């Protein structure tokens, strides 16, 4: 859904060149990433507050344990993870247009499981 939405919007900017479109894609990815990080932070706040049943605490411990097991597995197999190099933005206008688009993509359907129907006049 996300990739198709980004490509569909990018096709509207056909008058721009490849550099613009690549920067648009990078900006859109950054905008979506920012939304996901915000959603995760909000969920962590909710998990920290709503612990009457202990489920959130159990899940938090489970995730910490899984991360530890993953790290141990990678160390045992000699695999080292590192961050990739920074992305260079060639067309700042394309990047900002893409970032604005990425910030406005609705993630409710994917994350909350709710279906949002947009009716449009055609």
C-alpha positions as CSV (number, residue, x, y, z in Angstrom):
1,X,0.0,0.0,0.0
2,X,2.6,2.5,1.0
3,X,5.0,1.9,-1.9
4,X,2.1,2.0,-4.4
5,X,0.8,5.2,-2.9
6,X,4.3,6.8,-3.1
7,X,4.8,5.7,-6.7
8,X,1.3,6.8,-7.7
9,X,1.9,10.3,-6.3
10,X,5.4,10.4,-7.8
11,X,3.9,9.8,-11.3
12,X,2.0,13.0,-10.9
13,X,5.3,14.8,-11.1
14,X,6.3,13.4,-14.5
15,X,7.4,16.9,-15.7
16,X,10.3,16.6,-13.2
17,X,13.4,14.5,-13.9
18,X,14.8,11.4,-12.2
19,X,16.7,13.4,-9.6
20,X,13.5,15.0,-8.4
21,X,11.7,11.6,-8.3
22,X,14.5,9.9,-6.4
23,X,14.5,12.8,-3.8
24,X,10.7,12.6,-3.6
25,X,10.9,8.9,-2.7
26,X,13.5,9.5,-0.1
27,X,11.5,12.3,1.4
28,X,8.3,10.2,1.4
29,X,10.1,7.4,3.2
30,X,11.4,9.8,5.8
31,X,7.9,11.2,6.3
32,X,6.4,7.7,6.8
33,X,9.3,6.8,9.1
34,X,8.6,9.9,11.3
35,X,4.9,8.8,11.6
36,X,5.8,5.3,12.6
37,X,8.3,6.5,15.2
38,X,5.6,8.8,16.6
39,X,3.0,6.0,16.8
40,X,5.6,3.7,18.5
41,X,6.3,6.4,21.1
42,X,2.6,7.0,21.8
43,X,2.1,3.3,22.2
44,X,5.0,3.1,24.7
45,X,3.4,5.9,26.7
46,X,0.1,4.0,26.7
47,X,1.9,0.7,27.7
48,X,3.6,2.4,30.6
49,X,0.3,3.8,31.9
50,X,-2.1,0.9,31.3
51,X,-0.6,-2.0,33.3
52,X,-3.5,-3.1,35.4
53,X,-3.5,-6.7,34.0
54,X,0.3,-6.9,33.6
55,X,0.0,-7.7,29.9
56,X,2.0,-4.7,28.8
57,X,4.7,-5.5,31.3
58,X,4.9,-9.1,30.1
59,X,5.1,-7.9,26.5
60,X,7.8,-5.4,27.3
61,X,9.9,-8.1,29.0
62,X,9.2,-10.4,26.1
63,X,10.5,-7.9,23.6
64,X,13.6,-7.2,25.7
65,X,14.3,-10.9,25.9
66,X,13.8,-11.3,22.1
67,X,16.2,-8.4,21.4
68,X,18.8,-10.1,23.7
69,X,18.4,-13.4,21.9
70,X,18.7,-11.8,18.5
71,X,21.9,-10.0,19.6
72,X,23.4,-13.3,21.0
73,X,22.5,-15.1,17.7
74,X,24.2,-12.4,15.6
75,X,27.3,-12.4,17.9
76,X,27.5,-16.2,17.7
77,X,27.5,-16.2,13.9
78,X,29.9,-13.3,13.6
79,X,27.4,-11.0,12.1
80,X,27.8,-7.3,12.8
81,X,25.1,-4.8,11.9
82,X,25.9,-1.2,11.1
83,X,24.0,1.8,9.8
84,X,24.2,2.6,6.2
85,X,25.8,5.8,4.9
86,X,23.7,8.9,5.0
87,X,21.4,9.6,2.1
88,X,22.3,12.5,-0.1
89,X,19.4,14.6,-1.3
90,X,20.0,15.9,-4.8
91,X,16.8,17.9,-5.2
92,X,15.7,19.6,-2.0
93,X,12.3,20.6,-3.5
94,X,11.6,16.9,-4.5
95,X,12.6,15.8,-1.0
96,X,10.3,18.3,0.8
97,X,7.3,17.5,-1.5
98,X,7.9,13.8,-0.8
99,X,8.3,14.4,2.9
100,X,5.0,16.3,3.1
101,X,3.4,13.5,1.2
102,X,4.9,10.8,3.5
103,X,3.8,12.8,6.6
104,X,0.2,12.8,5.3
105,X,-0.2,9.1,4.3
106,X,-2.8,7.5,6.5
107,X,-1.3,4.6,8.5
108,X,-4.5,3.8,10.4
109,X,-5.5,0.9,8.1
110,X,-2.2,-0.8,8.3
111,X,-1.5,-0.3,12.0
112,X,-4.9,-0.2,13.7
113,X,-6.7,-2.6,11.4
114,X,-9.4,-0.1,10.7
115,X,-10.7,0.4,7.2
116,X,-11.1,4.0,6.1
117,X,-13.1,4.6,3.0
118,X,-12.6,7.8,1.1
119,X,-15.4,8.7,-1.3
120,X,-14.3,10.9,-4.2
121,X,-16.2,12.6,-6.9
122,X,-14.9,11.5,-10.3
